[in-house]
């Protein structure tokens, strides 16, 4: 259920179908995420999951799974 919420956040920001968002998808290479979209995804995650994500951790994110790990969502 939580992974689906993350899928919806990413899909909404990117204008894609949520079924195109999968755990091993690389944000830049597979999904074409740019720096503004990363910011929008992070803001959406913070609002949806009521968390504050550490800037250092965000810089390490490469995949959708990495985003899940930031908020401990099983993919």
N, C-alpha and C positions, 0 to 999 in steps of 0.2 A: 504494500500500500504506500509506504513512504517513498519507495523507488519510483512509483508512478507519479507521485507529486513532483519529484525532481525531474522526471521526464517531461512533465507538462511545463515546468518552468523553462527548461532548456528549449523545448519545442516552440513555446510562445515567443521567446526572445529571438530565436532563429527563423521563425516563420516556417517551421517544418512540422511534419506529422510526428507525433510522439513515438510511433512505432519505429521511426528511423533512429531513435536515441537508444543505444544499448550500452551496457556496462563497459565493454572494452573499446568503445569508440574513442578515438583520439580527438580532443577538442579542436585543434587547429587543422591537422592533416585530414581527418575524416569528416568533420562537421563544418569546417571553415569558420570557426569562431574567431572573431577579432578581439582586440583589447577592450573595446567599449562593451561588446557583448559579454565578455567575461565579467566585467563589472556589473552588468545588469543581471546576469545569472546569480552572482554572489549576493547581490542585494535581494533578489527574489528568495534565495535560500535563507538568508537571515530573517526576512519577514515571515516566511512560511514555517520555518522550523524554530523560530524564536531563539536564535543563536547569534553570537558575534564571532565571525571567523577571523583568525589571526592572519595578518597580511603576509607574514613569512610562509605560512602554510599554503596560502592561496597561490603564491609564486611557484610552489612545487607541483601544482596540479597539471596533469597532462591528459588524463582520461576522465570519462564520466565516472568510472569506479573511484578515481581519486577524489572527485567531488563527494561521492557517497561516503567515503572514509572520513571526510572532514566533519560530517555530522552523524557518523556511525549508522548509516543506512545499509542494510543488507541488500545487495543487488541480485 
